[in-house]
Amino acid sequence: MFVQNKKIQDILNYYREISYLQKINSVLDYDLNVSMPPKGSESRASHAAYIEELIVNKWKNPKFKEMIEDVQTLELNEFEKAIVRNIERQGKMYWRVPEQIIINLKKETSIAFVKWSEAKSKSDFSIFSDSLERIINLLIEIADHIGYKANRYDALLDQYEPDLNFEMFNNIAQKLRTFLSDFVSEIVNSKNYSDVNSGFDTEVYYDFQDQKRLSEFVAYKLGYDFESGRLDVSAHPFTSNLHRTDVRITTRYDLRDFRESLTSTIHEVGHALYEQGINPEFDDTPLEGGVSLGIHESQSRFYENQIGRSKFFIKYIRYLLNLLFNNVRNQSDEQLYRFFNQVRPSFIRTEADEVTYNLHIILRFEIEELLINKKIKVKDLPEIWNDKMHGLLGIRPKNDREGVLQDVHWSYGYIGYFPTYSLGNLYSAQIANKMKKELDIEYLISRGEFIEILNWLRKNIHIHGSLYYPNELIDRVTGEDLNPDYFIKYIQEKYSDIYQI
Amino acid sequence: MFVQNKKIQDILNYYREISYLQKINSVLDYDLNVSMPPKGSESRASHAAYIEELIVNKWKNPKFKEMIEDVQTLELNEFEKAIVRNIERQGKMYWRVPEQIIINLKKETSIAFVKWSEAKSKSDFSIFSDSLERIINLLIEIADHIGYKANRYDALLDQYEPDLNFEMFNNIAQKLRTFLSDFVSEIVNSKNYSDVNSGFDTEVYYDFQDQKRLSEFVAYKLGYDFESGRLDVSAHPFTSNLHRTDVRITTRYDLRDFRESLTSTIHEVGHALYEQGINPEFDDTPLEGGVSLGIHESQSRFYENQIGRSKFFIKYIRYLLNLLFNNVRNQSDEQLYRFFNQVRPSFIRTEADEVTYNLHIILRFEIEELLINKKIKVKDLPEIWNDKMHGLLGIRPKNDREGVLQDVHWSYGYIGYFPTYSLGNLYSAQIANKMKKELDIEYLISRGEFIEILNWLRKNIHIHGSLYYPNELIDRVTGEDLNPDYFIKYIQEKYSDIYQI
């Protein structure tokens, strides 16, 4: 057993109930998204809120905090230290922020979601504006209670990515921004642009069952364990961790475009493989689960982009596509590869390609930092958004729906979350660069041999669960800190080739 | 609001959390049966056990018992009285039985289920025998702690059907036994026997999707609210009450026999309509949910048999069957009606027809009473079972699998449960008899008009939830106590006609 200290064992026994309750809430949430009939939503909300209340009570029990304080001066091993560290970080929200603020935020966000939905459907930001302002004010209070060194935004970033701070991400963002803005212009002005972006016949209908079977096969091939999971359909694809032994994924099917289900499935498989691969000894402890949203996204992006959108995967997958889809058979490997890698400045983040994607994140990151430090006003957001979008991508949203209202995150109070999407992209390129030194992944992928790749990720990343913080993990895996140059190099090489720049 | 008393309101506030936890466990259980991947079972068991533990703690909290004791002498209205009564009845198990016995029973039943599965698959009762003996001994202890007036078995019967006792059911059983044993002989010896029981071509394949759409349509027609529920597939059909607003049903499909999915769906719809129709004011209180297993089964049996297997329903449904299944089109209404009502002495309860079904229950009832009063030994059960089966149905099982090992119930420690299945049949005939005096249900059914029938059940039964105990409810609905003559008359008239006796 990795834990020797008796007091830490007591902490684990206490924490186990928190873990159980979190997993039970995951079942309720999965069911809500996949199975629940519409009229069930009110009772489900009560049930989920009740479990949430039990979790809060577990955290706020003075006994628990005492147990943690009681081990501060002890000599602990690596595992034990990480357990205490993870609890202390999670505990900040419960121990430092007055309960009334948390309750107010919960109330506010449940109203805000409804307001946001209405505002988006009417494309009118003013409907959502007051709600969002109250949420920002509450988050400012929360950040001040949690505490931070340099920038109030740090307190919120740390909630999603341990030890991430504004300065660190801002350096990355500025570097990315400079490179990507120029590079997108080069692509848009390349002579290959319209040729690459033409695609094939859009009047074709891709059978739902065919797409489903393809998704199942690809998930299986990549190493997803269907004995510990299942593939369902939902409006927005997600991975649901009901336990290491029950990690479910969803995808969605577009009958006009087979890329949608295929890339969504591969993305979620990346998340799921991480959870399925964590050390079973960590089950039900603070070391279970992926360590951060950024590292999680690195796994999904590794599978989606480094594998799924590579020339080598296209070479493999085209044999399968040939079996199913008539109009793919006439396309060369190169045409098909381009079809999966079209770059086009667009308004909607979730539909963005690999090159423009991070610019969408930088936009949100800059706005969030300004909001949380009270440098801009909520009511001015639509204009600020549109101006920034124009500055970053050279296009200007025609309305709020395709501008500031597109994402649900802020209505949930998720401020500081978006940067982790970019981190995922950067980590994945850095990890791929390292892996290529040890494995001939291009050959393996082109032949549809994925197990060695999975084993490499298992050994270097998955198995560790939440033992190492992202900085330490990426250092252990690649021998250096997070370095955006790998991503920049990857993007430059891949798309210079595609667009013949 | 139906509750005026402040102290009862406090009780309801306390009880609400118990209700939430029960519903949360229902979600876990539904998911386990419908969605869970195989490797998830171990963690799911921990999560369900944890919720169970929270429920037990809620019940055993001395504060709760004090609250109940505190209202004993107050003047309460009808609703308030029923609330206290229901809590006291549910509370017996928690308040009177020492915790260690409950824990031992839980341990024993989880082992027993595995032993039973193995024993059944090997058709060898001796594998299960010791486990069952320990369960019986624990249940004897439990019954003695709960207390009873005349017969130890009463304490167990009451757990499933409030106020049911051995004497009451024994009188019914003896009356049924006499009639049914003779009547089955008459049927088997009737000159129509082989003709009625021949059925049609069994080499036909009934498309899964066609059967599924038929089940959906019929459920909808009968009044099932798909906005508050859904229809899934499971090995054993069941109804899952996740809340009044989320009552899900399952069915199973036999590609060789379209009757299986159709009658299973109708049966579960009967259960679900009951839950969907309960007074919303009772939500999350001890008045929510159907009052007993027997009344619940009366609703499922009413729909399955009184409606679904009636001549009038066949007249209606054949138009739908004609649309889907070629080989139905050549059959007369009469032939189709007989096909749904074949009587045949057989070994397996769950496959039994309306006539022989109650004999299977009487067999179990008699054995359970003997076991719980230590009049027979567990190890002798296979012989006792086979002898009794021969006495009741004139056939003798060739092995334990089709004899004493066929049902899972005893491995769960469910002793006293089986009689409620018979009660459902009896209640349903008595209710149908009453309904016919007020509604022309034969005409309505034959035209596929089910709403008036549902409204009648809603008004007379469903709406009341757990307000009235079964005895009182059946008296209010039909003007008399439970009377098996209605069932006997129904069976006699229906099957004398079919078998031309």
Interface residues (C-beta under 8 A of the other chain):
Chain A: E17 Y20 L21 K23 I24 V27 L28 Y30 D31 V34 S35 M36 P37 P38 K39 G40 E42 S43 R44 S46 H47 Y50 I51 L54 D225 F226 E227 S228 G229 R230 L242 H243 R244 T245 D246 R248 D283 D284
Chain B: E17 Y20 L21 K23 I24 V27 L28 Y30 D31 V34 S35 M36 P37 P38 K39 G40 E42 S43 R44 S46 H47 Y50 I51 L54 D225 F226 E227 S228 G229 R230 L242 H243 R244 T245 D246 R248 D283 D284
